[in-house]
């Protein structure tokens, strides 16, 4: 079971996961909730809770839920997707030159 808030950086992975046999995807409305649901799933079932969020501000939103899950010593795994840099000609740290 995967708890996710789909974004531009993790949409392909989430779709690929949904095509696996027996995989159930639960969509959240907030990043924190995806991690909290994975934590609750792990506590209730004893299985590993899996959460996926997108990069940037979406990742920072999960810190409280991660701390709570870690303190409870639950079995969980959280994936944060990283979007690849756009092609040349854009202004970001990896391609911008003076």
C-alpha positions as CSV (number, residue, x, y, z in Angstrom):
1,X,0.0,0.0,0.0
2,X,1.3,3.4,-1.0
3,X,0.2,6.7,0.6
4,X,1.0,9.6,-1.7
5,X,0.5,13.2,-2.6
6,X,1.3,13.2,-6.3
7,X,3.4,16.0,-7.7
8,X,5.5,16.6,-10.7
9,X,8.5,14.9,-9.3
10,X,6.9,11.6,-8.2
11,X,4.0,11.2,-10.6
12,X,5.8,8.6,-12.9
13,X,6.9,6.5,-9.9
14,X,3.4,6.6,-8.4
15,X,1.9,5.5,-11.6
16,X,4.4,2.7,-12.0
17,X,3.7,1.6,-8.4
18,X,-0.1,1.6,-9.1
19,X,0.5,-1.0,-11.9
20,X,2.1,-3.5,-9.6
21,X,-0.1,-6.5,-8.8
22,X,-1.8,-6.1,-5.5
23,X,-0.7,-2.5,-5.0
24,X,-3.2,-0.1,-3.6
25,X,-2.7,3.6,-3.9
26,X,-4.2,6.0,-1.3
27,X,-4.1,9.7,-2.4
28,X,-3.7,12.3,0.4
29,X,-4.5,16.0,0.3
30,X,-1.4,17.1,2.2
31,X,2.1,15.7,2.4
32,X,2.0,15.5,6.2
33,X,-1.2,13.4,5.9
34,X,0.4,10.9,3.5
35,X,3.2,10.2,6.0
36,X,0.7,10.1,9.0
37,X,-1.4,7.6,7.1
38,X,1.6,5.4,6.4
39,X,2.5,5.6,10.1
40,X,-1.0,4.6,11.1
41,X,-1.0,1.8,8.6
42,X,2.3,0.5,10.0
43,X,1.0,0.7,13.6
44,X,-2.3,-1.0,12.8
45,X,-1.0,-3.8,10.6
46,X,2.6,-4.3,11.6
47,X,3.5,-4.0,7.9
48,X,5.8,-1.3,6.4
49,X,4.0,1.9,5.7
50,X,5.1,3.6,2.5
51,X,4.7,7.3,1.8
52,X,5.7,9.3,-1.3
53,X,5.8,13.1,-1.7
54,X,7.2,15.5,-4.2
55,X,10.3,17.6,-3.8
56,X,10.8,21.1,-2.5
57,X,8.2,22.5,-0.1
58,X,6.3,19.3,-0.3
59,X,9.2,17.5,1.4
60,X,9.5,20.0,4.2
61,X,5.8,19.5,5.1
62,X,6.4,16.0,6.3
63,X,8.9,16.6,9.0
64,X,6.5,16.6,11.9
65,X,4.9,13.3,10.8
66,X,8.3,11.8,10.2
67,X,9.4,12.7,13.7
68,X,6.3,11.2,15.3
69,X,6.7,8.0,13.3
70,X,10.4,7.7,14.2
71,X,9.7,8.2,17.9
72,X,7.1,5.5,17.8
73,X,9.7,3.1,16.2
74,X,7.2,2.1,13.5
75,X,8.4,0.5,10.3
76,X,7.9,3.0,7.6
77,X,9.6,4.2,4.4
78,X,9.3,7.6,2.8
79,X,10.2,8.4,-0.7
80,X,11.0,12.0,-1.8
81,X,11.2,12.5,-5.5
82,X,13.7,14.8,-7.1
83,X,12.9,16.4,-10.4
84,X,15.7,16.4,-12.9
85,X,17.0,19.8,-14.0
86,X,15.4,21.2,-17.2
87,X,17.5,21.4,-20.4
88,X,20.1,24.1,-21.0
89,X,18.9,27.7,-21.3
90,X,17.1,27.8,-18.0
91,X,18.2,29.6,-14.9
92,X,18.9,27.3,-12.0
93,X,22.0,26.5,-9.9
94,X,23.2,23.7,-12.1
95,X,23.0,25.5,-15.5
96,X,23.1,29.2,-14.7
97,X,26.4,30.9,-15.7
98,X,27.5,34.5,-15.6
